């Protein structure tokens, strides 16, 4: 494997983040912090605990996952779409590097940005709510798998999109609503039985539930099922990316 090629793509993408520090890191952290202030400190102090967890602390995993999902998709999709838009993608495709190395470079950078922001958000949350992480290794594993999986998903969106407006369609109209309806601010058990069953069709429920279990050992779904769902989605994204490079879909034309 050509690690120098991976390093070049990776550091180029990370350098773009440093040039747009306010937009890439500061803005999402401030936005999420406002959720902690409003829902955690203000509203949370007037609400009863959920499964023995203070409401402000209960929403931390969901809000962190919301940021990880949206940022992973946006970072990866823009990272691969912009070279397509400017035409520099052909320089990368004609270079003596494999498709695997291209994907690892772009997706690795997008996932790294999301992980950094996710960890900053968790540190920030600890100043506003009583935060506890009972299984830090499992928590970090969920963060890594989710960031890498949805960065792959964003990579697919970036290749599929043929205009800047399409980069936002799926994140805004599908991913964000699914995240808000996936138990970010409430427990699925609080819903009527029929809506509990409907919620099981939402894949984000499994991500947030498993991630929350690593904090408080409290979840709506088994942590093993949550990990399995992440693995299934990751496998599906890998297969789609492999098909894209095999056929040259929206890359060679």
C-alpha positions as CSV (number, residue, x, y, z in Angstrom):
1,X,0.0,0.0,0.0
2,X,1.2,3.5,-0.9
3,X,1.2,5.2,2.5
4,X,2.8,8.3,1.1
5,X,-0.2,8.8,-1.3
6,X,-2.6,8.3,1.6
7,X,-0.7,10.7,3.7
8,X,-0.7,13.4,1.0
9,X,-4.5,13.2,0.5
10,X,-5.1,13.0,4.2
11,X,-3.0,16.0,5.2
12,X,-4.3,18.0,2.2
13,X,-7.8,17.6,3.5
14,X,-6.9,18.2,7.1
15,X,-5.1,21.4,6.0
16,X,-8.4,22.6,4.5
17,X,-9.9,22.3,7.9
18,X,-7.2,24.5,9.5
19,X,-7.9,27.1,6.8
20,X,-11.6,27.2,7.7
21,X,-11.3,26.6,11.4
22,X,-14.3,28.7,12.3
23,X,-16.6,27.0,9.9
24,X,-15.3,23.4,10.3
25,X,-14.9,23.2,14.1
26,X,-15.9,26.3,16.1
27,X,-19.4,26.6,14.5
28,X,-20.7,23.0,15.1
29,X,-19.3,23.1,18.6
30,X,-21.1,26.3,19.4
31,X,-24.3,25.1,17.9
32,X,-24.3,21.9,19.9
33,X,-23.3,23.8,23.1
34,X,-26.5,25.9,22.7
35,X,-28.5,22.6,22.8
36,X,-26.8,21.8,26.1
37,X,-27.5,25.2,27.5
38,X,-31.2,25.2,26.4
39,X,-32.2,21.6,26.8
40,X,-29.7,20.5,29.3
41,X,-29.4,23.3,31.8
42,X,-32.6,25.3,31.3
43,X,-35.3,22.7,30.3
44,X,-33.5,19.7,31.8
45,X,-33.6,21.1,35.3
46,X,-37.4,21.1,35.1
47,X,-37.7,17.6,33.8
48,X,-37.6,14.3,35.5
49,X,-34.8,11.9,34.9
50,X,-35.0,9.1,32.3
51,X,-33.9,5.6,33.4
52,X,-32.3,7.3,36.4
53,X,-30.2,9.6,34.2
54,X,-30.5,13.4,34.5
55,X,-32.2,14.7,31.3
56,X,-29.3,17.0,30.4
57,X,-26.9,14.2,30.6
58,X,-29.3,11.8,28.8
59,X,-29.3,13.9,25.6
60,X,-25.5,14.2,25.3
61,X,-25.0,10.9,23.4
62,X,-27.8,11.8,21.0
63,X,-26.5,15.3,20.3
64,X,-23.0,14.0,19.9
65,X,-24.2,11.4,17.4
66,X,-26.2,14.0,15.6
67,X,-23.0,16.1,15.1
68,X,-20.9,13.1,14.1
69,X,-23.4,11.9,11.5
70,X,-24.0,15.3,9.8
71,X,-20.3,16.4,9.9
72,X,-19.0,13.0,8.6
73,X,-21.3,13.2,5.7
74,X,-20.7,16.8,4.9
75,X,-16.9,16.6,5.2
76,X,-16.6,13.5,3.1
77,X,-19.1,14.6,0.4
78,X,-17.5,18.0,-0.1
79,X,-14.0,16.5,0.1
80,X,-14.6,14.3,-3.0
81,X,-17.1,16.6,-4.8
82,X,-14.9,19.6,-5.0
83,X,-12.1,17.8,-6.9
84,X,-14.8,16.6,-9.3
85,X,-16.1,20.1,-9.7
86,X,-12.6,21.6,-10.4
87,X,-11.4,18.7,-12.5
88,X,-8.5,17.8,-10.2
89,X,-10.0,14.4,-9.5
90,X,-8.5,13.2,-12.8
91,X,-5.0,14.0,-11.5
92,X,-5.7,11.7,-8.5
93,X,-7.3,9.0,-10.7
94,X,-4.3,9.0,-13.1
95,X,-1.7,8.9,-10.3
96,X,0.0,5.5,-9.5
97,X,-2.3,4.9,-6.5
98,X,-5.1,2.4,-6.0
99,X,-8.7,3.2,-5.4
100,X,-8.4,1.8,-1.9
101,X,-5.7,4.4,-1.1
102,X,-7.8,7.2,-2.5
103,X,-10.8,6.2,-0.3
104,X,-8.7,5.7,2.8
105,X,-7.2,9.2,2.3
106,X,-10.4,11.1,1.8
107,X,-12.6,9.1,4.2
108,X,-9.9,8.9,6.9
109,X,-9.6,12.7,6.9
110,X,-13.4,13.2,7.0
111,X,-13.7,10.7,9.9
112,X,-10.8,12.3,11.8
113,X,-12.4,15.8,11.6
114,X,-15.7,14.3,12.9
115,X,-13.9,12.5,15.8
116,X,-12.1,15.6,16.8
117,X,-15.3,17.6,16.9
118,X,-17.2,14.8,18.7
119,X,-14.6,14.7,21.5
120,X,-14.6,18.4,21.8
121,X,-18.4,18.3,22.2
122,X,-18.2,15.7,24.9
123,X,-15.6,17.8,26.8
124,X,-17.8,20.9,26.4
125,X,-20.9,19.0,27.6
126,X,-19.1,18.1,30.8
127,X,-19.2,21.8,31.8
128,X,-22.9,22.0,31.5
129,X,-24.3,18.6,32.6
130,X,-23.3,15.8,35.0
131,X,-21.6,13.6,32.4
132,X,-20.6,10.0,33.1
133,X,-18.9,7.5,30.7
134,X,-19.0,3.9,32.1
135,X,-17.5,2.2,29.1
136,X,-15.0,4.7,27.5
137,X,-13.5,2.1,25.1
138,X,-16.9,1.1,23.8
139,X,-17.9,4.7,23.5
140,X,-14.8,5.5,21.4
141,X,-15.4,2.4,19.3
142,X,-18.9,3.6,18.5
143,X,-17.5,7.1,17.7
144,X,-14.9,5.6,15.3
145,X,-17.3,3.2,13.6
146,X,-19.9,5.8,13.1
147,X,-17.5,8.5,11.9
148,X,-15.9,6.1,9.4
149,X,-19.2,4.6,8.2
150,X,-21.0,7.9,7.6
151,X,-17.8,9.4,6.0
152,X,-18.0,6.5,3.5
153,X,-21.7,7.3,3.1
154,X,-20.8,11.0,2.5
155,X,-18.1,9.9,0.0
156,X,-20.8,8.1,-2.0
157,X,-23.1,11.2,-1.9
158,X,-20.2,13.4,-3.1
159,X,-19.6,11.1,-6.1
160,X,-23.3,10.9,-6.8
161,X,-24.0,14.6,-6.6
162,X,-23.7,16.7,-9.8
163,X,-24.4,20.0,-8.1
164,X,-23.7,21.7,-4.8
165,X,-27.4,21.6,-3.9
166,X,-27.5,17.8,-4.1
167,X,-24.8,17.7,-1.4
168,X,-27.4,18.9,1.1
169,X,-30.5,17.0,0.0
170,X,-29.9,13.7,1.8
171,X,-28.3,15.2,5.0
172,X,-31.1,17.8,5.4
173,X,-34.1,15.9,4.2
174,X,-33.2,12.4,5.4
175,X,-30.3,12.1,7.9
176,X,-31.1,15.0,10.2
177,X,-34.8,14.2,10.6
178,X,-34.0,10.5,11.3
179,X,-31.5,11.6,13.9
180,X,-34.0,13.9,15.7
181,X,-36.6,11.0,15.5
182,X,-34.0,8.5,16.6
183,X,-34.2,9.1,20.4
184,X,-31.8,12.0,20.6
185,X,-34.1,13.9,23.1
186,X,-36.2,11.0,24.4
187,X,-36.3,7.3,25.1
188,X,-38.2,5.1,22.6
189,X,-39.9,3.5,25.6
190,X,-41.7,6.8,26.2
191,X,-43.6,6.4,22.9
192,X,-46.9,4.5,22.4
193,X,-46.4,0.8,21.5
194,X,-47.2,1.4,17.8
195,X,-44.7,4.2,17.4
196,X,-42.1,2.1,19.3
197,X,-42.4,-0.5,16.5
198,X,-42.2,2.2,13.8
199,X,-39.1,3.7,15.4
200,X,-37.4,0.3,15.0
201,X,-37.3,1.0,11.3
202,X,-35.1,4.0,11.9
203,X,-31.5,2.9,11.7
204,X,-30.3,5.9,13.7
205,X,-32.2,4.6,16.7
206,X,-29.7,1.7,16.9
207,X,-26.7,4.0,16.7
208,X,-27.9,6.4,19.4
209,X,-29.1,3.6,21.7
210,X,-25.8,1.7,21.6
211,X,-23.8,4.9,22.0
212,X,-25.9,5.9,25.0
213,X,-25.4,2.5,26.6
214,X,-21.7,3.1,26.7
215,X,-22.3,6.1,28.9
216,X,-25.0,5.0,31.3
217,X,-25.6,1.3,30.6
218,X,-29.2,2.3,29.7
219,X,-30.5,1.9,26.2
220,X,-33.7,1.0,24.3
221,X,-31.9,-1.7,22.2
222,X,-29.2,-4.3,23.0
223,X,-25.7,-2.9,22.4
224,X,-24.9,-6.0,20.4
225,X,-27.7,-5.3,18.0
226,X,-26.5,-1.7,17.7
227,X,-23.0,-2.8,16.8
228,X,-24.4,-5.3,14.3
229,X,-26.4,-2.6,12.6
230,X,-23.4,-0.3,12.3
231,X,-21.4,-3.2,10.8
232,X,-24.2,-3.9,8.3
233,X,-24.3,-0.3,7.2
234,X,-20.5,-0.1,7.0
235,X,-20.4,-3.2,4.8
236,X,-23.1,-1.8,2.5
237,X,-21.1,1.4,2.1
238,X,-17.9,-0.5,1.3
239,X,-19.7,-2.5,-1.3
240,X,-21.2,0.6,-3.0
241,X,-17.8,2.3,-3.0
242,X,-16.2,-0.8,-4.5
243,X,-18.9,-0.8,-7.2
244,X,-18.4,2.9,-8.0
245,X,-14.6,2.5,-8.6
246,X,-15.1,-0.7,-10.5
247,X,-17.6,0.9,-12.9
248,X,-16.3,4.4,-12.9
249,X,-19.7,5.7,-12.0
250,X,-19.7,9.6,-12.3
251,X,-15.9,9.5,-12.1
252,X,-14.7,8.6,-15.6
253,X,-17.4,10.6,-17.4
